[in-house]
Amino acid sequence: FDIGEERNVRQLVVSHVGVAETPTAGNGSMNTANYEFYVLNEEKVRYMTGLAIFEKNEGRKIFPINRYFKKDYVGGQMFRSFFGYTFCYLLMLLLWVLYKLDVLLGGMSIEELLECGRNWGILYVGGLVFYLFVTWIVYSRRYDYASRSQTMYASRLRHLVKKYDNKDRTDRTKDNRGGRVR
């Protein structure tokens, strides 16, 4: 290279000549060694770093979701929400009963108890329907986002393999001096 000359170099081979560390029969023999230096492709490194950052940050959210079909994933979340809502509702009902225990034992008639139970039942069913509807919306959107993100991640990986694997494969076949193509 001339000073100031710029070239696109992918591989640099340097030969080093020096005195052998172990003396031989002669006055000293020459030790030669080839060192190979590879220049990193900065664009490829940046691209791979971006994919690794995406996988680290978003991968925890999107990869487990995409093991299911949308209907199964959303249905499973609604199943969990049903039991969570029912458990919380029963806890609230128990607290209310304990708070009103003196009124319940003291002077409520059967008709008043049935009216109170019907109101609590209507409140439970209405709240459950609303909560499951919100759960369906939230987890459907999460699944759609994860699906789009997974598709984008896979297409970027395919792009990386297509763009850079062909370059690496042609460089390896040029260096092959006989024998099998790697």
mmCIF file of the C-alpha atoms, coordinates in Angstrom:
data_MODEL
# 
_entry.id   MODEL 
# 
loop_
_atom_site.group_PDB 
_atom_site.id 
_atom_site.type_symbol 
_atom_site.label_atom_id 
_atom_site.label_alt_id 
_atom_site.label_comp_id 
_atom_site.label_asym_id 
_atom_site.label_entity_id 
_atom_site.label_seq_id 
_atom_site.pdbx_PDB_ins_code 
_atom_site.Cartn_x 
_atom_site.Cartn_y 
_atom_site.Cartn_z 
_atom_site.occupancy 
_atom_site.B_iso_or_equiv 
_atom_site.pdbx_formal_charge 
_atom_site.auth_seq_id 
_atom_site.auth_comp_id 
_atom_site.auth_asym_id 
_atom_site.auth_atom_id 
_atom_site.pdbx_PDB_model_num 
ATOM 1   C CA . PHE A 1 1   ? 0.000   0.000   0.000  1.00 0.00 ? 1   PHE A CA 1 
ATOM 2   C CA . ASP A 1 2   ? 1.124   3.499   -0.650 1.00 0.00 ? 2   ASP A CA 1 
ATOM 3   C CA . ILE A 1 3   ? 0.768   6.029   2.123  1.00 0.00 ? 3   ILE A CA 1 
ATOM 4   C CA . GLY A 1 4   ? -2.669  7.575   1.975  1.00 0.00 ? 4   GLY A CA 1 
ATOM 5   C CA . GLU A 1 5   ? -4.042  4.907   -0.363 1.00 0.00 ? 5   GLU A CA 1 
ATOM 6   C CA . GLU A 1 6   ? -7.362  3.474   0.756  1.00 0.00 ? 6   GLU A CA 1 
ATOM 7   C CA . ARG A 1 7   ? -8.501  -0.029  -0.176 1.00 0.00 ? 7   ARG A CA 1 
ATOM 8   C CA . ASN A 1 8   ? -11.325 -2.297  0.885  1.00 0.00 ? 8   ASN A CA 1 
ATOM 9   C CA . VAL A 1 9   ? -9.474  -5.183  2.538  1.00 0.00 ? 9   VAL A CA 1 
ATOM 10  C CA . ARG A 1 10  ? -11.227 -8.254  3.910  1.00 0.00 ? 10  ARG A CA 1 
ATOM 11  C CA . GLN A 1 11  ? -8.169  -10.348 4.710  1.00 0.00 ? 11  GLN A CA 1 
ATOM 12  C CA . LEU A 1 12  ? -4.592  -9.346  5.332  1.00 0.00 ? 12  LEU A CA 1 
ATOM 13  C CA . VAL A 1 13  ? -1.754  -11.895 5.400  1.00 0.00 ? 13  VAL A CA 1 
ATOM 14  C CA . VAL A 1 14  ? 1.513   -10.816 7.000  1.00 0.00 ? 14  VAL A CA 1 
ATOM 15  C CA . SER A 1 15  ? 4.663   -12.899 6.933  1.00 0.00 ? 15  SER A CA 1 
ATOM 16  C CA . HIS A 1 16  ? 7.008   -12.585 9.868  1.00 0.00 ? 16  HIS A CA 1 
ATOM 17  C CA . VAL A 1 17  ? 10.633  -13.622 9.680  1.00 0.00 ? 17  VAL A CA 1 
ATOM 18  C CA . GLY A 1 18  ? 12.704  -13.943 12.809 1.00 0.00 ? 18  GLY A CA 1 
ATOM 19  C CA . VAL A 1 19  ? 15.385  -16.019 14.471 1.00 0.00 ? 19  VAL A CA 1 
ATOM 20  C CA . ALA A 1 20  ? 14.295  -19.403 15.746 1.00 0.00 ? 20  ALA A CA 1 
ATOM 21  C CA . GLU A 1 21  ? 14.027  -19.614 19.506 1.00 0.00 ? 21  GLU A CA 1 
ATOM 22  C CA . THR A 1 22  ? 15.641  -23.041 19.625 1.00 0.00 ? 22  THR A CA 1 
ATOM 23  C CA . PRO A 1 23  ? 19.074  -23.261 18.009 1.00 0.00 ? 23  PRO A CA 1 
ATOM 24  C CA . THR A 1 24  ? 19.624  -25.899 15.357 1.00 0.00 ? 24  THR A CA 1 
ATOM 25  C CA . ALA A 1 25  ? 22.779  -27.469 13.961 1.00 0.00 ? 25  ALA A CA 1 
ATOM 26  C CA . GLY A 1 26  ? 23.680  -24.330 12.037 1.00 0.00 ? 26  GLY A CA 1 
ATOM 27  C CA . ASN A 1 27  ? 24.427  -20.857 13.311 1.00 0.00 ? 27  ASN A CA 1 
ATOM 28  C CA . GLY A 1 28  ? 20.721  -20.247 13.707 1.00 0.00 ? 28  GLY A CA 1 
ATOM 29  C CA . SER A 1 29  ? 17.847  -20.926 11.416 1.00 0.00 ? 29  SER A CA 1 
ATOM 30  C CA . MET A 1 30  ? 15.146  -18.649 10.165 1.00 0.00 ? 30  MET A CA 1 
ATOM 31  C CA . ASN A 1 31  ? 11.678  -18.911 11.731 1.00 0.00 ? 31  ASN A CA 1 
ATOM 32  C CA . THR A 1 32  ? 8.835   -17.908 9.463  1.00 0.00 ? 32  THR A CA 1 
ATOM 33  C CA . ALA A 1 33  ? 5.208   -17.700 10.494 1.00 0.00 ? 33  ALA A CA 1 
ATOM 34  C CA . ASN A 1 34  ? 2.130   -16.502 8.684  1.00 0.00 ? 34  ASN A CA 1 
ATOM 35  C CA . TYR A 1 35  ? -0.339  -14.383 10.581 1.00 0.00 ? 35  TYR A CA 1 
ATOM 36  C CA . GLU A 1 36  ? -3.798  -13.744 9.197  1.00 0.00 ? 36  GLU A CA 1 
ATOM 37  C CA . PHE A 1 37  ? -5.773  -10.679 10.191 1.00 0.00 ? 37  PHE A CA 1 
ATOM 38  C CA . TYR A 1 38  ? -9.407  -10.314 9.242  1.00 0.00 ? 38  TYR A CA 1 
ATOM 39  C CA . VAL A 1 39  ? -10.980 -6.916  8.909  1.00 0.00 ? 39  VAL A CA 1 
ATOM 40  C CA . LEU A 1 40  ? -14.420 -6.816  10.527 1.00 0.00 ? 40  LEU A CA 1 
ATOM 41  C CA . ASN A 1 41  ? -17.332 -5.759  8.388  1.00 0.00 ? 41  ASN A CA 1 
ATOM 42  C CA . GLU A 1 42  ? -18.706 -2.877  10.442 1.00 0.00 ? 42  GLU A CA 1 
ATOM 43  C CA . GLU A 1 43  ? -22.084 -2.884  8.714  1.00 0.00 ? 43  GLU A CA 1 
ATOM 44  C CA . LYS A 1 44  ? -22.554 -6.577  9.493  1.00 0.00 ? 44  LYS A CA 1 
ATOM 45  C CA . VAL A 1 45  ? -21.496 -6.055  13.116 1.00 0.00 ? 45  VAL A CA 1 
ATOM 46  C CA . ARG A 1 46  ? -23.949 -3.145  13.502 1.00 0.00 ? 46  ARG A CA 1 
ATOM 47  C CA . TYR A 1 47  ? -26.757 -5.197  11.970 1.00 0.00 ? 47  TYR A CA 1 
ATOM 48  C CA . MET A 1 48  ? -26.046 -8.198  14.196 1.00 0.00 ? 48  MET A CA 1 
ATOM 49  C CA . THR A 1 49  ? -25.795 -5.969  17.277 1.00 0.00 ? 49  THR A CA 1 
ATOM 50  C CA . GLY A 1 50  ? -29.196 -4.462  16.494 1.00 0.00 ? 50  GLY A CA 1 
ATOM 51  C CA . LEU A 1 51  ? -30.688 -7.942  16.190 1.00 0.00 ? 51  LEU A CA 1 
ATOM 52  C CA . ALA A 1 52  ? -29.090 -9.040  19.464 1.00 0.00 ? 52  ALA A CA 1 
ATOM 53  C CA . ILE A 1 53  ? -30.416 -5.970  21.296 1.00 0.00 ? 53  ILE A CA 1 
ATOM 54  C CA . PHE A 1 54  ? -33.890 -6.570  19.876 1.00 0.00 ? 54  PHE A CA 1 
ATOM 55  C CA . GLU A 1 55  ? -33.735 -10.236 20.896 1.00 0.00 ? 55  GLU A CA 1 
ATOM 56  C CA . LYS A 1 56  ? -32.615 -9.355  24.421 1.00 0.00 ? 56  LYS A CA 1 
ATOM 57  C CA . ASN A 1 57  ? -35.219 -6.635  25.016 1.00 0.00 ? 57  ASN A CA 1 
ATOM 58  C CA . GLU A 1 58  ? -38.241 -7.860  23.087 1.00 0.00 ? 58  GLU A CA 1 
ATOM 59  C CA . GLY A 1 59  ? -37.425 -11.558 22.903 1.00 0.00 ? 59  GLY A CA 1 
ATOM 60  C CA . ARG A 1 60  ? -38.621 -12.258 26.426 1.00 0.00 ? 60  ARG A CA 1 
ATOM 61  C CA . LYS A 1 61  ? -42.052 -10.953 25.444 1.00 0.00 ? 61  LYS A CA 1 
ATOM 62  C CA . ILE A 1 62  ? -42.517 -12.177 21.892 1.00 0.00 ? 62  ILE A CA 1 
ATOM 63  C CA . PHE A 1 63  ? -40.852 -15.579 21.685 1.00 0.00 ? 63  PHE A CA 1 
ATOM 64  C CA . PRO A 1 64  ? -42.985 -17.339 24.362 1.00 0.00 ? 64  PRO A CA 1 
ATOM 65  C CA . ILE A 1 65  ? -46.205 -15.928 22.865 1.00 0.00 ? 65  ILE A CA 1 
ATOM 66  C CA . ASN A 1 66  ? -45.496 -17.253 19.387 1.00 0.00 ? 66  ASN A CA 1 
ATOM 67  C CA . ARG A 1 67  ? -45.460 -20.860 20.587 1.00 0.00 ? 67  ARG A CA 1 
ATOM 68  C CA . TYR A 1 68  ? -49.292 -20.749 20.511 1.00 0.00 ? 68  TYR A CA 1 
ATOM 69  C CA . PHE A 1 69  ? -52.002 -20.051 17.995 1.00 0.00 ? 69  PHE A CA 1 
ATOM 70  C CA . LYS A 1 70  ? -53.794 -16.774 18.663 1.00 0.00 ? 70  LYS A CA 1 
ATOM 71  C CA . LYS A 1 71  ? -57.016 -18.460 19.725 1.00 0.00 ? 71  LYS A CA 1 
ATOM 72  C CA . ASP A 1 72  ? -55.192 -20.731 22.198 1.00 0.00 ? 72  ASP A CA 1 
ATOM 73  C CA . TYR A 1 73  ? -53.088 -17.912 23.644 1.00 0.00 ? 73  TYR A CA 1 
ATOM 74  C CA . VAL A 1 74  ? -55.999 -15.505 24.142 1.00 0.00 ? 74  VAL A CA 1 
ATOM 75  C CA . GLY A 1 75  ? -58.234 -18.315 25.432 1.00 0.00 ? 75  GLY A CA 1 
ATOM 76  C CA . GLY A 1 76  ? -55.637 -19.333 27.996 1.00 0.00 ? 76  GLY A CA 1 
ATOM 77  C CA . GLN A 1 77  ? -55.280 -15.760 29.213 1.00 0.00 ? 77  GLN A CA 1 
ATOM 78  C CA . MET A 1 78  ? -59.063 -15.405 29.479 1.00 0.00 ? 78  MET A CA 1 
ATOM 79  C CA . PHE A 1 79  ? -59.176 -18.659 31.471 1.00 0.00 ? 79  PHE A CA 1 
ATOM 80  C CA . ARG A 1 80  ? -56.604 -17.260 33.901 1.00 0.00 ? 80  ARG A CA 1 
ATOM 81  C CA . SER A 1 81  ? -58.510 -13.971 34.077 1.00 0.00 ? 81  SER A CA 1 
ATOM 82  C CA . PHE A 1 82  ? -61.748 -15.794 34.874 1.00 0.00 ? 82  PHE A CA 1 
ATOM 83  C CA . PHE A 1 83  ? -60.221 -17.498 37.895 1.00 0.00 ? 83  PHE A CA 1 
ATOM 84  C CA . GLY A 1 84  ? -58.401 -14.357 39.002 1.00 0.00 ? 84  GLY A CA 1 
ATOM 85  C CA . TYR A 1 85  ? -61.577 -12.258 38.833 1.00 0.00 ? 85  TYR A CA 1 
ATOM 86  C CA . THR A 1 86  ? -63.644 -14.928 40.597 1.00 0.00 ? 86  THR A CA 1 
ATOM 87  C CA . PHE A 1 87  ? -61.106 -15.257 43.401 1.00 0.00 ? 87  PHE A CA 1 
ATOM 88  C CA . CYS A 1 88  ? -60.964 -11.482 43.941 1.00 0.00 ? 88  CYS A CA 1 
ATOM 89  C CA . TYR A 1 89  ? -64.748 -11.209 43.813 1.00 0.00 ? 89  TYR A CA 1 
ATOM 90  C CA . LEU A 1 90  ? -65.152 -13.934 46.421 1.00 0.00 ? 90  LEU A CA 1 
ATOM 91  C CA . LEU A 1 91  ? -62.629 -12.183 48.677 1.00 0.00 ? 91  LEU A CA 1 
ATOM 92  C CA . MET A 1 92  ? -64.572 -8.932  48.359 1.00 0.00 ? 92  MET A CA 1 
ATOM 93  C CA . LEU A 1 93  ? -67.828 -10.769 49.089 1.00 0.00 ? 93  LEU A CA 1 
ATOM 94  C CA . LEU A 1 94  ? -66.291 -12.378 52.172 1.00 0.00 ? 94  LEU A CA 1 
ATOM 95  C CA . LEU A 1 95  ? -65.098 -8.983  53.419 1.00 0.00 ? 95  LEU A CA 1 
ATOM 96  C CA . TRP A 1 96  ? -68.542 -7.484  52.873 1.00 0.00 ? 96  TRP A CA 1 
ATOM 97  C CA . VAL A 1 97  ? -70.218 -10.391 54.732 1.00 0.00 ? 97  VAL A CA 1 
ATOM 98  C CA . LEU A 1 98  ? -67.812 -9.998  57.659 1.00 0.00 ? 98  LEU A CA 1 
ATOM 99  C CA . TYR A 1 99  ? -68.426 -6.241  57.729 1.00 0.00 ? 99  TYR A CA 1 
ATOM 100 C CA . LYS A 1 100 ? -72.230 -6.649  57.684 1.00 0.00 ? 100 LYS A CA 1 
ATOM 101 C CA . LEU A 1 101 ? -72.337 -9.755  59.863 1.00 0.00 ? 101 LEU A CA 1 
ATOM 102 C CA . ASP A 1 102 ? -74.292 -8.095  62.670 1.00 0.00 ? 102 ASP A CA 1 
ATOM 103 C CA . VAL A 1 103 ? -76.954 -6.876  60.204 1.00 0.00 ? 103 VAL A CA 1 
ATOM 104 C CA . LEU A 1 104 ? -77.143 -10.236 58.449 1.00 0.00 ? 104 LEU A CA 1 
ATOM 105 C CA . LEU A 1 105 ? -77.584 -12.214 61.672 1.00 0.00 ? 105 LEU A CA 1 
ATOM 106 C CA . GLY A 1 106 ? -79.735 -9.638  63.391 1.00 0.00 ? 106 GLY A CA 1 
ATOM 107 C CA . GLY A 1 107 ? -82.596 -8.652  61.256 1.00 0.00 ? 107 GLY A CA 1 
ATOM 108 C CA . MET A 1 108 ? -82.515 -9.429  57.518 1.00 0.00 ? 108 MET A CA 1 
ATOM 109 C CA . SER A 1 109 ? -85.398 -11.444 56.200 1.00 0.00 ? 109 SER A CA 1 
ATOM 110 C CA . ILE A 1 110 ? -85.095 -14.194 53.608 1.00 0.00 ? 110 ILE A CA 1 
ATOM 111 C CA . GLU A 1 111 ? -86.436 -11.874 50.870 1.00 0.00 ? 111 GLU A CA 1 
ATOM 112 C CA . GLU A 1 112 ? -83.790 -9.245  51.677 1.00 0.00 ? 112 GLU A CA 1 
ATOM 113 C CA . LEU A 1 113 ? -81.042 -11.895 51.622 1.00 0.00 ? 113 LEU A CA 1 
ATOM 114 C CA . LEU A 1 114 ? -82.251 -13.201 48.235 1.00 0.00 ? 114 LEU A CA 1 
ATOM 115 C CA . GLU A 1 115 ? -82.404 -9.629  46.863 1.00 0.00 ? 115 GLU A CA 1 
ATOM 116 C CA . CYS A 1 116 ? -78.895 -8.967  48.124 1.00 0.00 ? 116 CYS A CA 1 
ATOM 117 C CA . GLY A 1 117 ? -77.640 -12.252 46.579 1.00 0.00 ? 117 GLY A CA 1 
ATOM 118 C CA . ARG A 1 118 ? -79.293 -11.409 43.255 1.00 0.00 ? 118 ARG A CA 1 
ATOM 119 C CA . ASN A 1 119 ? -77.620 -7.968  43.231 1.00 0.00 ? 119 ASN A CA 1 
ATOM 120 C CA . TRP A 1 120 ? -74.242 -9.509  44.028 1.00 0.00 ? 120 TRP A CA 1 
ATOM 121 C CA . GLY A 1 121 ? -74.785 -12.100 41.253 1.00 0.00 ? 121 GLY A CA 1 
ATOM 122 C CA . ILE A 1 122 ? -75.683 -9.437  38.680 1.00 0.00 ? 122 ILE A CA 1 
ATOM 123 C CA . LEU A 1 123 ? -72.655 -7.396  39.742 1.00 0.00 ? 123 LEU A CA 1 
ATOM 124 C CA . TYR A 1 124 ? -70.441 -10.497 39.438 1.00 0.00 ? 124 TYR A CA 1 
ATOM 125 C CA . VAL A 1 125 ? -71.668 -11.454 35.957 1.00 0.00 ? 125 VAL A CA 1 
ATOM 126 C CA . GLY A 1 126 ? -71.528 -7.876  34.646 1.00 0.00 ? 126 GLY A CA 1 
ATOM 127 C CA . GLY A 1 127 ? -68.049 -7.314  36.028 1.00 0.00 ? 127 GLY A CA 1 
ATOM 128 C CA . LEU A 1 128 ? -66.847 -10.666 34.730 1.00 0.00 ? 128 LEU A CA 1 
ATOM 129 C CA . VAL A 1 129 ? -68.121 -9.980  31.195 1.00 0.00 ? 129 VAL A CA 1 
ATOM 130 C CA . PHE A 1 130 ? -66.464 -6.556  31.187 1.00 0.00 ? 130 PHE A CA 1 
ATOM 131 C CA . TYR A 1 131 ? -63.186 -7.929  32.597 1.00 0.00 ? 131 TYR A CA 1 
ATOM 132 C CA . LEU A 1 132 ? -63.058 -10.789 30.081 1.00 0.00 ? 132 LEU A CA 1 
ATOM 133 C CA . PHE A 1 133 ? -63.792 -8.375  27.228 1.00 0.00 ? 133 PHE A CA 1 
ATOM 134 C CA . VAL A 1 134 ? -60.886 -6.143  28.312 1.00 0.00 ? 134 VAL A CA 1 
ATOM 135 C CA . THR A 1 135 ? -58.674 -9.236  28.682 1.00 0.00 ? 135 THR A CA 1 
ATOM 136 C CA . TRP A 1 136 ? -59.590 -10.362 25.164 1.00 0.00 ? 136 TRP A CA 1 
ATOM 137 C CA . ILE A 1 137 ? -58.711 -6.949  23.686 1.00 0.00 ? 137 ILE A CA 1 
ATOM 138 C CA . VAL A 1 138 ? -55.402 -6.621  25.557 1.00 0.00 ? 138 VAL A CA 1 
ATOM 139 C CA . TYR A 1 139 ? -54.096 -10.107 24.833 1.00 0.00 ? 139 TYR A CA 1 
ATOM 140 C CA . SER A 1 140 ? -55.254 -10.073 21.205 1.00 0.00 ? 140 SER A CA 1 
ATOM 141 C CA . ARG A 1 141 ? -53.230 -6.912  20.660 1.00 0.00 ? 141 ARG A CA 1 
ATOM 142 C CA . ARG A 1 142 ? -50.233 -8.378  22.480 1.00 0.00 ? 142 ARG A CA 1 
ATOM 143 C CA . TYR A 1 143 ? -50.372 -11.468 20.284 1.00 0.00 ? 143 TYR A CA 1 
ATOM 144 C CA . ASP A 1 144 ? -50.647 -9.387  17.105 1.00 0.00 ? 144 ASP A CA 1 
ATOM 145 C CA . TYR A 1 145 ? -47.687 -7.225  18.164 1.00 0.00 ? 145 TYR A CA 1 
ATOM 146 C CA . ALA A 1 146 ? -45.597 -10.289 19.015 1.00 0.00 ? 146 ALA A CA 1 
ATOM 147 C CA . SER A 1 147 ? -46.500 -11.932 15.724 1.00 0.00 ? 147 SER A CA 1 
ATOM 148 C CA . ARG A 1 148 ? -45.482 -8.852  13.714 1.00 0.00 ? 148 ARG A CA 1 
ATOM 149 C CA . SER A 1 149 ? -42.270 -8.518  15.721 1.00 0.00 ? 149 SER A CA 1 
ATOM 150 C CA . GLN A 1 150 ? -41.422 -12.187 15.206 1.00 0.00 ? 150 GLN A CA 1 
ATOM 151 C CA . THR A 1 151 ? -42.009 -11.850 11.456 1.00 0.00 ? 151 THR A CA 1 
ATOM 152 C CA . MET A 1 152 ? -39.805 -8.753  11.323 1.00 0.00 ? 152 MET A CA 1 
ATOM 153 C CA . TYR A 1 153 ? -37.062 -10.485 13.334 1.00 0.00 ? 153 TYR A CA 1 
ATOM 154 C CA . ALA A 1 154 ? -37.145 -13.558 11.096 1.00 0.00 ? 154 ALA A CA 1 
ATOM 155 C CA . SER A 1 155 ? -37.007 -11.447 7.928  1.00 0.00 ? 155 SER A CA 1 
ATOM 156 C CA . ARG A 1 156 ? -34.014 -9.514  9.267  1.00 0.00 ? 156 ARG A CA 1 
ATOM 157 C CA . LEU A 1 157 ? -32.254 -12.789 10.059 1.00 0.00 ? 157 LEU A CA 1 
ATOM 158 C CA . ARG A 1 158 ? -32.976 -14.080 6.538  1.00 0.00 ? 158 ARG A CA 1 
ATOM 159 C CA . HIS A 1 159 ? -31.669 -10.805 5.115  1.00 0.00 ? 159 HIS A CA 1 
ATOM 160 C CA . LEU A 1 160 ? -28.496 -11.102 7.195  1.00 0.00 ? 160 LEU A CA 1 
ATOM 161 C CA . VAL A 1 161 ? -27.890 -14.677 6.084  1.00 0.00 ? 161 VAL A CA 1 
ATOM 162 C CA . LYS A 1 162 ? -28.662 -13.947 2.436  1.00 0.00 ? 162 LYS A CA 1 
ATOM 163 C CA . LYS A 1 163 ? -26.549 -10.795 2.227  1.00 0.00 ? 163 LYS A CA 1 
ATOM 164 C CA . TYR A 1 164 ? -23.481 -11.835 4.175  1.00 0.00 ? 164 TYR A CA 1 
ATOM 165 C CA . ASP A 1 165 ? -23.380 -15.611 3.840  1.00 0.00 ? 165 ASP A CA 1 
ATOM 166 C CA . ASN A 1 166 ? -23.030 -15.359 0.061  1.00 0.00 ? 166 ASN A CA 1 
ATOM 167 C CA . LYS A 1 167 ? -20.059 -12.987 0.457  1.00 0.00 ? 167 LYS A CA 1 
ATOM 168 C CA . ASP A 1 168 ? -18.391 -15.267 2.986  1.00 0.00 ? 168 ASP A CA 1 
ATOM 169 C CA . ARG A 1 169 ? -19.024 -18.359 0.860  1.00 0.00 ? 169 ARG A CA 1 
ATOM 170 C CA . THR A 1 170 ? -17.448 -16.792 -2.246 1.00 0.00 ? 170 THR A CA 1 
ATOM 171 C CA . ASP A 1 171 ? -14.418 -15.669 -0.225 1.00 0.00 ? 171 ASP A CA 1 
ATOM 172 C CA . ARG A 1 172 ? -13.967 -19.184 1.200  1.00 0.00 ? 172 ARG A CA 1 
ATOM 173 C CA . THR A 1 173 ? -14.137 -20.812 -2.232 1.00 0.00 ? 173 THR A CA 1 
ATOM 174 C CA . LYS A 1 174 ? -11.538 -18.374 -3.599 1.00 0.00 ? 174 LYS A CA 1 
ATOM 175 C CA . ASP A 1 175 ? -9.115  -19.336 -0.840 1.00 0.00 ? 175 ASP A CA 1 
ATOM 176 C CA . ASN A 1 176 ? -9.667  -23.057 -1.366 1.00 0.00 ? 176 ASN A CA 1 
ATOM 177 C CA . ARG A 1 177 ? -6.686  -24.478 -3.225 1.00 0.00 ? 177 ARG A CA 1 
ATOM 178 C CA . GLY A 1 178 ? -7.895  -27.936 -4.090 1.00 0.00 ? 178 GLY A CA 1 
ATOM 179 C CA . GLY A 1 179 ? -9.962  -30.455 -2.292 1.00 0.00 ? 179 GLY A CA 1 
ATOM 180 C CA . ARG A 1 180 ? -13.521 -30.131 -1.243 1.00 0.00 ? 180 ARG A CA 1 
ATOM 181 C CA . VAL A 1 181 ? -15.404 -26.831 -1.272 1.00 0.00 ? 181 VAL A CA 1 
ATOM 182 C CA . ARG A 1 182 ? -16.212 -25.849 2.289  1.00 0.00 ? 182 ARG A CA 1 
# 
